[in-house]
Structures are given as structure tokens and as C-alpha cells.
């Protein structure tokens, strides 16, 4: 990290962290600051032209990919976590949000009685910042993520950040971590907006205060085989991900941990992920633990409908609109296991996975393979190219989905 950036983060941290020093130490610090200020005033200043030229050079350098990361070997994890995060808090007594701004990425101060630690008020989002072919850093439909967080917060009885605060926080996290946005075509800066009930409480009830955080990490492909390598899915027959009238349609933290055992068992057998069935009939596809699912039948594409148990994916919605614009008939309708096994193609969508072709689907010991081994299906590839073409500004954006982040 550049020294200037380190100093900036240190200063930000000093502004937003409680001061623990005693009065004498504070006075000593103030005296030192006054001496430093006097020394600076006595130092000869460079000409205005030199100052401006230096500022321009530094501005041009801001946001260039850092050399501290091996961009050719990015995985999907916290190894490339960015150095700063955006923080805001909400107090239910005042009914107002207070922006802490950009702070160094690090631990959050929290009481053991924090609502989130006892009763689980926590929802999150996921979106990406990328370097486009137009040499800009861009987001993809961030207002849709803000909308989904607001819907999830309402279901979880939480105070949701307004759309403008959500987008402002995401943009601030991108700007402060611009050097962690990978070079064009080599990955993205994954952004994790997180809303938690951080205030202390003992009895069951909503938190008295909430914390909204946006942190980030440089990432590559979600699945180990690479972005375009087809994945192998196992249909989960022991557990269900969600039930009708539950919270399956929200991105709440509690939806994910119950599936970790199934995911670990599937990966131990060589599968990439698990595909869940509906809880009512135990026969219709719902979604993969990390993404939505689609089945292809010629020029018709079908995906399970949103009925409260399936996450309303931003990428899902985008692919539906893109496919229709390309002349496909897209049906949001139930897909049985038998129908999925008989499909021409199956693919998944999500912010993390983007759009990934399914190479095989295994159900009760029977494995159905799709297409040519090791190659994405033609429809999946067509839609992947269309989607990433928009996201990376290789093609024009007639939908207005791309959101430029000025540095």
C-alpha cells in the first residue's frame, strides 16, 4: 500500500475511533501537532505550478491496480481483502442515519448482547466493481441491490439504509479501494454491503441500533475450474433450503449456515455445489446454495418462479431481460427434477458466479450430463457473453444498468 494511502487511512481511523488516551497524553499530542504546524509554516513552499503538477500526477496514479496482488491467480476469498470499508449507523430513538464514512477495514466494536449475536438480525448483499474496456470503474445495477436489501430488512424488522445512502456507501468503498479493482478482464472487486442489528438487547426483539458496512475484496472466478468451466451439481435430498412463508426470498445470514454441511459433503464427493428442491412437493428445483438456476429447451428458457422461497437475484432478473431481448421465450415456472434432467442445457446465475453452465446434474445416484464435456452450453455462453459485455462495457448498454464510479 502506498505511504500516502496508509497515512490517509490512519487519519480516517483516528477520526472515527474512540480516543482512549489520558488528558496529559492528549495535551502532549496537541503540543506536538502545534510544533509540527509551525515547522510546516517555516518550510519553503513549492511553486503553485509544481504543486498542481504533483497533484495531477498523484490523481492519475490513484486507482491503478496494486502490485501487491497476483492478478493472474485470483480465487474467490478474503485473501485479497481491501484495506478500507464504509460504515454508517442507525439509532431507532432518533430515527436517523449517521455516516461514519470510510474507515480502515478491521474489527467492529460490539457487546455480547448485540442483537445480531443473539437473535440473528443480519442481511447482506453482493455486487462487483470492474474495470471496463472504456478505462472506467463501473458497478452493475447497484440500485437493485439497494432495493433488495430494503425488502429483506422489512422482512427481518430492521432499519434499511435509503437507496442514496446504500449507493453512496458502495461508491465510497470502491473509491477508497480503487487499487484493489483488478486489471480489466482479470477479476473484480467484490463488494459486500452488510446490515446488522448491532445494538444490545436481552429480550427477543429488534435491535435498538443498526450498523451498515460495505467492505470489499479482490476476487476471481467463484468455482475452482474457472469462469467458463461447467460445474457438477448434486440434488440435495436430505434437507431443504427454505419453506413457504419463510425467509428464503431474503438474503439474510441465517439462510446460509444450515446448508454448509450439505455443501461440504457434496464437495467431498467432487461436486461443485448442491441444488435444493422445494419443501412442499420435494420435486421442483428451487436454487443452488449460491445462485439461481435455469433450464433450456430449444428457444425456451425456464427458471423457478419467485414465490418467497427463492432469492430474487439481480443477475437472474438481468438474464431474463437479456434472453427475452435476444428472442428467447423465458418462463418463470416450476421445473421438476425430471424436466431438468431432460433439458438441453442447465445454467446458473448470480453476482459471484456470474453465469455458469452446468456440466452434470446428479439425482439419487443418476448423473445426467449436458453438452460437450468441459465446454459451456451454447445458450449459456451466448448469454454470458451478452451479460459480461454489458458489465465490462464491451457493448452498448441499452438498459441503463451500468453505473460509473468517478474516482
Secondary structure as the mmCIF struct_conf table of DSSP 4:
data_model
#
loop_
_struct_conf.conf_type_id
_struct_conf.id
_struct_conf.beg_label_comp_id
_struct_conf.beg_label_asym_id
_struct_conf.beg_label_seq_id
_struct_conf.end_label_comp_id
_struct_conf.end_label_asym_id
_struct_conf.end_label_seq_id
HELX_RH_AL_P HELX_RH_AL_P1 UNK A 3 UNK A 16
BEND BEND1 UNK A 17 UNK A 17
HELX_RH_AL_P HELX_RH_AL_P2 UNK A 23 UNK A 42
BEND BEND2 UNK A 43 UNK A 43
HELX_LH_PP_P HELX_LH_PP_P1 UNK A 44 UNK A 47
HELX_RH_AL_P HELX_RH_AL_P3 UNK A 48 UNK A 61
TURN_TY1_P TURN_TY1_P1 UNK A 62 UNK A 63
HELX_LH_PP_P HELX_LH_PP_P2 UNK A 64 UNK A 66
TURN_TY1_P TURN_TY1_P2 UNK A 67 UNK A 68
BEND BEND3 UNK A 69 UNK A 69
HELX_RH_3T_P HELX_RH_3T_P1 UNK A 71 UNK A 73
BEND BEND4 UNK A 76 UNK A 78
TURN_TY1_P TURN_TY1_P3 UNK A 79 UNK A 80
STRN STRN1 UNK A 81 UNK A 81
BEND BEND5 UNK A 83 UNK A 83
STRN STRN2 UNK A 84 UNK A 91
TURN_TY1_P TURN_TY1_P4 UNK A 92 UNK A 95
STRN STRN3 UNK A 96 UNK A 104
BEND BEND6 UNK A 105 UNK A 105
HELX_LH_PP_P HELX_LH_PP_P3 UNK A 107 UNK A 109
TURN_TY1_P TURN_TY1_P5 UNK A 112 UNK A 113
STRN STRN4 UNK A 114 UNK A 114
HELX_RH_AL_P HELX_RH_AL_P4 UNK A 115 UNK A 118
TURN_TY1_P TURN_TY1_P6 UNK A 119 UNK A 119
STRN STRN5 UNK A 122 UNK A 124
STRN STRN6 UNK A 127 UNK A 131
TURN_TY1_P TURN_TY1_P7 UNK A 133 UNK A 134
BEND BEND7 UNK A 135 UNK A 135
STRN STRN7 UNK A 137 UNK A 140
HELX_RH_AL_P HELX_RH_AL_P5 UNK A 142 UNK A 155
TURN_TY1_P TURN_TY1_P8 UNK A 156 UNK A 157
HELX_LH_PP_P HELX_LH_PP_P4 UNK A 159 UNK A 162
HELX_RH_AL_P HELX_RH_AL_P6 UNK A 163 UNK A 176
TURN_TY1_P TURN_TY1_P9 UNK A 177 UNK A 177
HELX_RH_3T_P HELX_RH_3T_P2 UNK A 178 UNK A 180
BEND BEND8 UNK A 181 UNK A 181
HELX_LH_PP_P HELX_LH_PP_P5 UNK A 182 UNK A 182
BEND BEND9 UNK A 183 UNK A 183
TURN_TY1_P TURN_TY1_P10 UNK A 184 UNK A 185
BEND BEND10 UNK A 186 UNK A 186
STRN STRN8 UNK A 188 UNK A 196
BEND BEND11 UNK A 199 UNK A 199
STRN STRN9 UNK A 200 UNK A 200
BEND BEND12 UNK A 202 UNK A 205
BEND BEND13 UNK A 208 UNK A 208
STRN STRN10 UNK A 209 UNK A 219
BEND BEND14 UNK A 222 UNK A 223
TURN_TY1_P TURN_TY1_P11 UNK A 224 UNK A 225
TURN_TY1_P TURN_TY1_P12 UNK A 227 UNK A 228
BEND BEND15 UNK A 229 UNK A 229
STRN STRN11 UNK A 231 UNK A 235
BEND BEND16 UNK A 238 UNK A 238
BEND BEND17 UNK A 241 UNK A 241
TURN_TY1_P TURN_TY1_P13 UNK A 244 UNK A 245
BEND BEND18 UNK A 246 UNK A 247
TURN_TY1_P TURN_TY1_P14 UNK A 248 UNK A 249
BEND BEND19 UNK A 250 UNK A 250
STRN STRN12 UNK A 252 UNK A 252
TURN_TY1_P TURN_TY1_P15 UNK A 253 UNK A 253
HELX_RH_AL_P HELX_RH_AL_P7 UNK A 254 UNK A 257
TURN_TY1_P TURN_TY1_P16 UNK A 258 UNK A 259
HELX_RH_AL_P HELX_RH_AL_P8 UNK A 260 UNK A 268
TURN_TY1_P TURN_TY1_P17 UNK A 269 UNK A 270
BEND BEND20 UNK A 272 UNK A 272
STRN STRN13 UNK A 273 UNK A 277
HELX_LH_PP_P HELX_LH_PP_P6 UNK A 278 UNK A 278
TURN_TY1_P TURN_TY1_P18 UNK A 279 UNK A 281
BEND BEND21 UNK A 282 UNK A 282
STRN STRN14 UNK A 284 UNK A 284
STRN STRN15 UNK A 285 UNK A 288
TURN_TY1_P TURN_TY1_P19 UNK A 289 UNK A 290
STRN STRN16 UNK A 291 UNK A 291
STRN STRN17 UNK A 292 UNK A 297
TURN_TY1_P TURN_TY1_P20 UNK A 298 UNK A 299
STRN STRN18 UNK A 300 UNK A 303
BEND BEND22 UNK A 307 UNK A 310
HELX_RH_AL_P HELX_RH_AL_P9 UNK A 314 UNK A 325
TURN_TY1_P TURN_TY1_P21 UNK A 326 UNK A 327
STRN STRN19 UNK A 329 UNK A 332
STRN STRN20 UNK A 336 UNK A 336
HELX_RH_AL_P HELX_RH_AL_P10 UNK A 337 UNK A 341
TURN_TY1_P TURN_TY1_P22 UNK A 342 UNK A 342
BEND BEND23 UNK A 344 UNK A 344
STRN STRN21 UNK A 345 UNK A 350
TURN_TY1_P TURN_TY1_P23 UNK A 351 UNK A 353
STRN STRN22 UNK A 354 UNK A 363
TURN_TY1_P TURN_TY1_P24 UNK A 364 UNK A 365
STRN STRN23 UNK A 366 UNK A 369
BEND BEND24 UNK A 371 UNK A 372
TURN_TY1_P TURN_TY1_P25 UNK A 373 UNK A 374
BEND BEND25 UNK A 375 UNK A 375
HELX_RH_AL_P HELX_RH_AL_P11 UNK A 378 UNK A 391
TURN_TY1_P TURN_TY1_P26 UNK A 392 UNK A 393
BEND BEND26 UNK A 394 UNK A 395
TURN_TY1_P TURN_TY1_P27 UNK A 398 UNK A 399
STRN STRN24 UNK A 402 UNK A 404
#
